[in-house]
């Protein structure tokens, strides 16, 4: 099994970007331009590596390889994006890799593009400035458009195989990972479980018991063998179940206003560990949006607009208004779920104001956008 943290280090140590790996400070899949550039790089790396894996490392400075990290990204539908826009699409996975020097809310994103072997990958429809039918190849560190008459050639299999073989996990790496997790999460009652006598899952969170049921907030769950962070959330409530071969996470989101909130089941993630030293992850969206009267959504929109005007004009908020501000991202979410189409745009427009005002409010904004992204995909 490959230790993904070690794999990233070995990729970064292998000179500069080339025809089998790329590095990015960040990607912007919420924007058309960012989505198009991501698809271009996936297409180019796939065509340049028909018989071996290729990679995109996200959260790294280009000039000096400094690892600064990005936000945890748990988009289980990224393959849907690949399939929708690429002809002969490769299988693509996105993993969140923990690094000890990063804060707990940051990871390094690792995109793995698996080999297709024979078929040329091209765009199946227009996106941004790239036209349907365009193929891409890596020219050094650049993804270049090419005529689709080119032949697929294998240049990198030996190099990539060597890098992956030097990134294999060991018992020492696993034990070090467990000890590091236990030490860094000691405030939140860290724990671990071994599955199939091989896989080690560590988790930690702030415990909360409701009617004999245990829930967790500030949750961090990692598969130590691969140094992959499976789940991270600072605000939502999570329940954890385990069987002999499964680790099951059910996420709940809190919705309401004026201090009155209710928890709604949002998504279930099921990790199944198999006897052949492999595992599968499956996702099930559980969310049934609550219904609010039009008068309520109009009130929430007006209240949020008034708060943002005060923030923009640097007017001091009252204690009650500060509490309302903490609810602003989720109240815009409530309005969006209840048919107020402008609520999402208003929330996006509020981003720079919230980011400047408070790190806590900005984290709530990002968590709300993560929820919206998952709902829209489904």
C-alpha positions, -999 to +999 in steps of 0.1 A: +000+000+000+013+034-009+019+060+018+004+091+000+023+116+021+056+099+011+044+097-025+039+135-026+073+141-011+089+119-037+070+136-065+081+170-054+117+158-051+116+146-087+129+178-103+101+201-116+067+195-130+068+172-160+048+149-182+036+127-153+028+152-125+017+187-121+015+209-090-009+237-082-013+262-054-051+257-056-078+247-081-112+265-085-138+239-095-166+263-086-157+286-115-159+278-152-123+288-160-109+268-130-130+238-140-118+240-177-081+243-166-084+213-143-100+192-171-072+203-195-045+191-171-063+158-164-067+152-202-031+161-209-017+139-181-039+110-192-027+112-228+009+116-218+007+085-194-014+059-211+002+030-191+010+045-157-006+067-130-001+105-132-007+130-105-017+166-096-005+179-062-025+208-048-015+232-021+022+236-031+040+268-042+054+265-077+086+284-072+101+266-041+078+235-035+067+250-001+037+230+012+011+254+024-020+232+020-056+238+010-090+232+026-103+197+030-122+188-002-146+158+000-162+160-034-172+123-041-187+133-075-155+146-091-156+116-115-190+129-127-173+161-138-146+141-157-171+119-174-194+148-184-166+167-202-141+142-214-143+116-242-125+084-231-123+097-196-097+083-172-106+071-137-097+100-113-095+100-075-090+130-052-076+124-017-068+147+012-033+141+026-024+152+061+010+168+068+021+173+104+033+209+100-001+221+086-029+233+108-057+207+113-080+225+088-054+222+059-043+192+038-025+186+005-048+176-023-036+146-044-053+139-077-045+105-092-052+099-129-053+062-136-040+048-170-064+044-199-039+023-220-053+028-255-078+056-261-070+093-267-088+115-242-105+147-257-131+172-247-166+160-256-181+195-254-170+232-252-159+247-219-145+282-213-122+288-243-115+251-251-134+236-280-151+203-283-128+176-298-096+192-285-069+168-271-041+178-248-005+165-242+021+175-217+050+194-232+074+195-202+055+212-174+028+227-198-005+211-209-007+219-247-036+215-271-029+190-299-045+176-330-063+143-321-043+124-346-013+119-323-003+085-311-002+076-274+034+068-262+047+054-230+076+074-216+072+073-179+062+039-166+096+030-153+100+063-135+065+063-120+069+026-109+101+035-091+086+065-074+056+044-062+078+016-050+098+041-029+065+053-014+053+020+000+040+021+036+058+003+064+049-007+100+072+022+112+053+048+091+019+034+104+030+034+141+045+069+137+012+080+121-009+066+150+013+082+176+013+116+158-025+115+155-030+106+192-006+134+203-020+161+181-057+154+188-054+146+225-080+174+233-107+154+215-104+119+228-085+102+199-092+066+192-083+039+166-095+006+152-077-020+131-097-036+102-088-068+085-056-070+107-041-043+084-060-011+080-057+014+109-084+041+112-079+069+137-106+094+147-111+122+172-139+146+180-156+166+207-182+142+222-218+151+228-244+126+241-280+130+231-306+104+243-280+077+247-266+084+212-230+097+209-223+125+184-191+143+175-181+177+164-147+190+153-142+156+137-110+143+121-109+108+107-077+094+090-067+062+073-032+060+088-018+034+063-021+059+035-020+091+055-053+100+039-078+122+057-112+106+052-133+132+069-129+166+085-155+191+098-153+218+124-189+225+128-213+197+118-223+168+141-213+133+131-222+098+143-198+069+139-206+033+136-183+003+132-188-033+122-161-059+118-152-047+083-169-013+080-164+022+093-196+043+088-199+081+092-232+099+092-230+137+090-257+160+103-261+197+095-277+223+118-303+246+102-325+272+118-324+309+128-325+332+158-310+305+180-335+278+172-319+250+153-325+214+143-301+187+131-308+170+098-291+139+085-270+150+055-247+123+041-235+088+050-200+077+041-193+039+043-158+026+041-156-012+035-123-030+042-117-061+022-096-092+029-076-087-003-059-056+013-082-031-005-111-009+005-140+009-010-157+041-001-194+048-008-215+079-003-253+083+002-270+117+004-297+115+031-307+152+031-344+162+030-344+200+030-367+217+057-395+238+044-399+275+055-427+299+047-420+326+021-424+352+048-396+336+068-372+336+038-380+372+030-372+381+066-339+362+065-328+378+032-336+413+046-318+406+079-287+393+062-286+423+038-288+447+068-260+429+085-237+430+055-244+467+050-233+473+086-202+452+081-193+470+049-197+504+065-177+493+096-207+498+120-204+480+153-228+451+157-249+445+188-245+412+207-276+399+191-265+409+156-231+391+162-251+360+169-272+366+138-240+370+117-229+334+128-262+322+112-258+342+080-243+314+058-268+288+069-298+312+067-288+319+031-287+281+026-322+279+040-334+305+015-317+287-014-332+254-004-366+271-003-366+284-039-349+318-034-326+316-064-308+348-056-297+335-022-267+316-035-254+347-054-259+369-024-239+344-003-211+344-028-211+382-029-208+382+009-176+361+008-150+389+009-168+408+036-171+377+058-135+367+052-123+401+062-145+403+093-139+370+110-120+337+105-148+318+123-175+332+101-155+326+070-151+289+080-188+287+084-192+302+049-168+276+034-186+248+052-220+260+039-206+262+003-194+226+007-229+215+016-244+234-014-219+218-038-229+184-026-266+191-028-263+205-064-243+175-076-271+152-064 
